[in-house]
């Protein structure tokens, strides 16, 4: 592997992106346990989306397809996983920029998970409420959901680059 990560193999690029996903989830858990930042339901769904994206990237990296068609297929699957994360993080960021008038997110996520069907739970969590509009942490002026959105976009772009770039022909 050379110094230029843009010239790395598909496998190396996907495995690096996978490691970044898992590191981001680790940071979220660290911030919860060490700094006391309690995740709202949208935060939990963003973590799930990062894990899903990391698993797709890991699988693609381990598969390391040789044909351009299969690399592109992995790139598109990765894009779908990242798009889900972008939608969740985008919604959360929007709620923080324009929080609703409702004072709290409602019952804890565990209670909702135990009492609602999966579709009702997803609908309930995605509507977002006051708690989801709170900004408890910022870095360089961006909240954690805004950073998540940025990372989903960067990881999607990285994976698409890895999947669709032209590779030099081997003789």
ZAMARGU-4260 file (C-alpha; in steps of 0.2 Angstrom, whole numbers, plus 5000, padded with zeros to 4 digits):
<rodrens>
0) 5000/5000/5000 | 5007/5017/4995 | 5005/5033/5004 | 4991/5039/4994 | 4975/5032/5000
5) 4966/5036/4984 | 4977/5024/4975 | 4974/5010/4988 | 4966/4994/4982 | 4947/4992/4983
10) 4949/4980/4998 | 4960/4992/5008 | 4948/5007/5004 | 4933/4998/5010 | 4942/4990/5025
15) 4948/5008/5031 | 4930/5015/5029 | 4923/5000/5039 | 4936/5004/5053 | 4930/5022/5053
20) 4912/5017/5055 | 4916/5006/5070 | 4927/5020/5077 | 4913/5032/5076 | 4901/5020/5085
25) 4915/5018/5098 | 4916/5037/5100 | 4897/5038/5102 | 4897/5025/5116 | 4912/5033/5124
30) 4904/5050/5124 | 4888/5042/5132 | 4898/5033/5145 | 4912/5045/5149 | 4904/5062/5146
35) 4886/5057/5151 | 4878/5062/5134 | 4862/5052/5133 | 4857/5047/5116 | 4840/5051/5109
40) 4831/5038/5098 | 4838/5046/5082 | 4855/5045/5090 | 4852/5026/5092 | 4846/5024/5074
45) 4862/5033/5068 | 4873/5021/5078 | 4863/5007/5070 | 4866/5015/5053 | 4885/5016/5056
50) 4886/4998/5061 | 4876/4993/5046 | 4887/5003/5034 | 4902/4996/5043 | 4896/4978/5040
55) 4893/4982/5022 | 4910/4990/5020 | 4918/4975/5029 | 4909/4962/5019 | 4914/4972/5003
60) 4932/4973/5008 | 4933/4955/5013 | 4925/4950/4996 | 4937/4961/4987 | 4929/4958/4970
65) 4941/4958/4955 | 4928/4963/4942 | 4922/4981/4940 | 4904/4975/4939 | 4905/4967/4957
70) 4915/4982/4964 | 4901/4994/4957 | 4888/4983/4965 | 4896/4984/4982 | 4898/5003/4979
75) 4879/5004/4976 | 4874/4993/4991 | 4886/5004/5002 | 4877/5020/4995 | 4860/5013/5000
80) 4867/5010/5018 | 4875/5027/5019 | 4859/5035/5012 | 4849/5028/5026 | 4861/5035/5038
85) 4861/5052/5029 | 4842/5052/5030 | 4842/5049/5049 | 4857/5061/5053 | 4849/5074/5041
90) 4832/5073/5050 | 4841/5075/5067 | 4851/5089/5061 | 4836/5098/5054 | 4827/5095/5071
95) 4841/5103/5080 | 4841/5118/5069 | 4822/5120/5070 | 4817/5111/5086 | 4798/5107/5088
100) 4788/5114/5102 | 4786/5098/5111 | 4797/5098/5127 | 4804/5080/5127 | 4806/5065/5116
105) 4793/5055/5126 | 4796/5038/5134 | 4813/5030/5134 | 4818/5020/5118 | 4818/5003/5128
110) 4800/5006/5133 | 4795/5010/5115 | 4804/4995/5108 | 4795/4983/5120 | 4778/4991/5117
115) 4777/4996/5099 | 4778/4986/5083 | 4794/4988/5072 | 4785/5000/5060 | 4777/5010/5073
120) 4793/5011/5083 | 4802/5018/5067 | 4788/5030/5063 | 4788/5036/5081 | 4807/5038/5082
125) 4808/5047/5065 | 4795/5060/5070 | 4808/5067/5082 | 4803/5078/5097 | 4811/5091/5109
130) 4825/5080/5116 | 4831/5076/5099 | 4832/5095/5096 | 4844/5098/5110 | 4862/5101/5106
135) 4872/5094/5120 | 4889/5093/5111 | 4898/5103/5097 | 4915/5102/5089 | 4920/5116/5077
140) 4903/5122/5078 | 4894/5106/5072 | 4883/5095/5083 | 4885/5077/5084 | 4871/5073/5071
145) 4879/5086/5059 | 4895/5077/5061 | 4886/5060/5058 | 4879/5067/5042 | 4896/5074/5036
150) 4903/5056/5040 | 4890/5047/5031 | 4892/5059/5016 | 4911/5057/5016 | 4910/5038/5018
155) 4898/5036/5004 | 4909/5047/4993 | 4924/5036/4998 | 4915/5020/4994 | 4909/5026/4977
160) 4926/5032/4973 | 4933/5015/4977 | 4920/5006/4968 | 4919/5016/4952 | 4937/5023/4949
165) 4947/5016/4934 | 4961/5005/4939 | 4977/5003/4929 | 4977/4987/4918 | 4988/4973/4924
170) 5000/4966/4910
</rodrens>
